[in-house]
Amino acid sequence: MAGIIKKSAIIMVLALLLPGCSGLDKQLYLYVPGTIDETDTTGYTGSVTVAYPVPRTLSIQLSVSGNGKDRIALNPGGLEIAEEGVTATFTINAIDDLIVGDTTATITATAAGYDSDSVNITIISDDFDKQLYLYAPGVIDEGVVDQTCSVTVAYPVPRTLSIQLSVSGTGKDRIVLSTGGLEIAQDGVTATFTITAIDDSIVGNDSTATITATAAGYTSDSVDITIFDDGDV
């Protein structure tokens, strides 16, 4: 008789623990950061937890929805809480794109026999005004040395920004750049360089050159410069 009672008690306990049965908290608890930065390449940790140890491995499915769903990646997309465990973790990676402005995505965790849970995440964008602004004189006299010029952006760059400089036009051989490439340092907004106008000793030789600044992910900018002849004889 005692053996029958003991067996019945075990069955009742197992019934309480099995998914879909009443008696225990059968809620998934999803924990993720409220905001993530699209420039952070290290990833963020999320977790799914239950209130009581699971009697057997619990498979959990993760999904993403919302207007920012394409801006985050989950690894893995499905996870497991091990037998007698209460939690499992996963990684959230933000995708660095060229979309301007912050967006929101919703991560949802589901499992058979458990109530699902969802959390909204805001993806902080580093994309605002992605225009380069090139500042150089509109005119320069031949023979002028080391005239300061600059390239500026509207917002601090989240990481070092490499900029390429080039010269074109009929007067391209009369302008010398101090460098063909420069960098705006992380969190900076500007970088400088100099130009020199070559004195070619040709009388009445006014000409025009175009300096162009380009950088990956940014809109380029150009400035036309007229090189004035100094009246060589």
C-alpha positions in Angstrom: 0.0 0.0 0.0 2.8 2.4 0.9 4.4 1.7 -2.5 1.2 2.6 -4.3 0.9 5.9 -2.4 4.5 6.7 -3.1 4.1 6.0 -6.8 1.0 8.1 -7.0 2.8 11.0 -5.4 5.6 10.9 -7.9 3.1 10.9 -10.8 1.4 13.9 -9.3 4.7 15.8 -9.0 5.6 15.0 -12.6 2.2 16.0 -13.8 2.7 19.4 -12.2 6.1 19.8 -13.9 5.1 18.7 -17.4 4.5 21.6 -19.8 0.8 22.2 -20.4 -0.2 21.1 -16.9 -1.4 23.5 -14.3 0.1 24.1 -10.9 3.4 25.9 -11.7 4.5 29.1 -13.3 4.8 28.2 -17.0 5.9 31.6 -18.2 9.0 32.2 -20.3 11.0 35.3 -19.1 13.0 37.0 -21.9 15.8 39.3 -20.9 17.5 41.5 -23.5 18.9 45.1 -23.4 16.4 47.9 -24.2 18.8 49.5 -26.6 21.7 48.4 -28.7 24.2 50.3 -30.8 24.6 49.3 -34.5 28.3 50.1 -34.3 29.0 47.6 -31.5 30.5 44.6 -33.1 31.0 42.6 -29.8 27.3 41.7 -29.5 24.9 41.7 -26.6 23.8 38.8 -24.4 20.1 37.9 -24.0 18.6 35.1 -22.0 15.4 33.1 -21.6 14.5 31.9 -18.1 11.8 29.8 -16.4 10.7 29.9 -12.8 11.2 26.2 -12.1 13.8 23.6 -13.3 12.5 21.9 -16.5 12.0 18.1 -16.2 13.5 17.5 -19.6 15.2 19.6 -22.3 13.1 22.6 -23.3 13.3 23.8 -26.8 12.8 27.6 -27.3 12.2 29.4 -30.5 13.3 33.0 -31.0 11.9 35.4 -33.6 12.3 39.0 -34.6 9.6 41.4 -35.8 9.0 45.1 -36.2 10.4 47.7 -38.6 14.0 47.1 -37.3 13.8 43.3 -37.7 16.5 43.3 -40.5 18.9 45.3 -38.3 19.6 42.6 -35.7 20.7 39.0 -35.9 20.2 36.3 -33.2 22.7 33.6 -32.5 21.3 31.0 -32.3 17.8 31.4 -33.5 16.7 28.6 -31.3 18.0 27.5 -28.0 17.5 24.9 -25.2 17.2 24.9 -21.5 18.9 21.8 -20.4 17.1 19.2 -18.2 16.8 20.5 -14.6 18.0 23.9 -15.8 16.2 27.2 -15.7 18.0 29.5 -18.2 19.6 29.6 -21.7 21.5 32.4 -23.3 21.9 33.8 -26.8 23.7 36.6 -28.6 22.2 39.7 -30.3 24.2 41.4 -33.0 23.2 44.8 -34.4 23.8 45.1 -38.2 25.6 48.3 -39.2 23.8 49.7 -42.2 23.2 53.1 -43.8 19.7 53.5 -42.6 19.2 57.0 -41.1 17.6 57.1 -37.7 16.8 54.7 -34.8 14.4 51.8 -35.3 12.7 49.3 -33.0 12.5 45.5 -33.2 10.7 43.0 -31.1 12.2 39.7 -30.0 9.8 36.9 -29.0 10.6 33.7 -27.2 8.1 30.7 -27.5 8.1 27.1 -26.2 5.5 24.4 -26.2 3.4 24.4 -23.1 4.8 27.8 -21.9 3.5 31.3 -22.2 5.6 33.3 -24.6 7.4 36.6 -23.8 8.4 39.5 -26.0 10.7 42.5 -25.5 11.2 45.6 -27.6 14.7 46.7 -28.6 15.7 50.1 -30.0 18.6 50.0 -32.5 20.6 53.2 -32.1 21.7 54.4 -35.6 25.1 56.0 -36.3 23.7 57.2 -39.6 22.7 60.8 -39.8 23.9 63.4 -42.3 26.5 61.3 -44.3 27.8 64.2 -46.4 31.4 65.2 -46.6 32.0 69.0 -46.6 35.2 70.1 -48.4 36.5 73.5 -47.6 39.1 75.0 -50.0 39.8 78.4 -51.5 37.9 79.2 -54.7 41.0 81.0 -56.0 44.7 80.7 -55.3 47.7 82.5 -56.8 50.4 80.4 -58.3 53.3 80.0 -56.0 51.2 80.0 -52.8 52.5 77.2 -50.5 50.7 75.2 -47.8 47.2 76.8 -48.1 45.1 75.1 -45.4 42.0 73.2 -46.4 39.7 70.8 -44.5 37.1 68.0 -44.8 34.3 68.0 -42.2 31.2 65.9 -41.3 28.1 67.0 -39.5 28.3 64.4 -36.7 31.2 62.8 -34.8 32.3 59.6 -36.5 31.8 56.4 -34.4 35.2 55.1 -35.7 38.1 56.4 -37.7 37.0 57.6 -41.1 39.4 57.3 -44.0 39.0 60.0 -46.7 40.5 60.0 -50.2 41.5 63.2 -52.0 42.0 63.6 -55.7 42.6 66.5 -58.2 41.2 66.8 -61.7 40.6 69.4 -64.4 42.9 71.4 -66.7 44.9 72.8 -63.8 45.3 69.5 -62.0 49.1 69.5 -62.5 49.4 72.9 -60.9 47.9 71.9 -57.5 49.8 69.7 -55.1 48.0 68.1 -52.2 49.9 67.5 -48.9 48.4 64.0 -48.8 46.2 61.8 -51.0 44.3 60.5 -48.0 43.5 61.7 -44.5 41.5 60.5 -41.5 38.9 61.9 -39.2 39.7 60.4 -35.8 37.0 58.5 -33.8 34.5 60.9 -32.3 36.0 63.7 -34.4 34.3 65.8 -37.1 37.2 67.3 -39.2 40.6 66.7 -40.7 42.9 69.2 -42.5 45.4 69.1 -45.3 47.2 71.7 -47.4 47.5 72.6 -51.0 50.3 74.3 -53.0 49.9 76.1 -56.3 52.9 75.5 -58.6 54.5 78.5 -60.2 54.9 77.3 -63.8 56.5 80.5 -65.2 54.0 80.6 -68.1 52.5 84.0 -68.8 48.7 84.3 -68.7 48.2 80.7 -67.7 45.1 80.9 -65.5 43.5 77.4 -65.1 41.0 75.5 -62.9 41.4 72.4 -60.9 38.8 70.4 -59.0 39.6 68.8 -55.6 37.3 65.9 -54.6 36.9 64.2 -51.2 35.4 60.7 -51.0 34.8 58.3 -48.1 33.0 54.9 -47.9 29.4 55.4 -46.8 29.5 59.2 -47.3 28.5 61.5 -50.1 31.5 63.0 -51.8 32.2 66.7 -52.1 34.2 68.8 -54.7 35.5 72.3 -54.9 36.7 74.1 -58.0 39.9 76.2 -57.6 41.1 78.8 -60.1 44.9 79.1 -60.1 45.8 82.7 -61.0 48.9 83.4 -63.1 51.3 85.8 -61.4 52.3 87.6 -64.6 55.6 85.8 -65.3 57.7 87.4 -68.1 
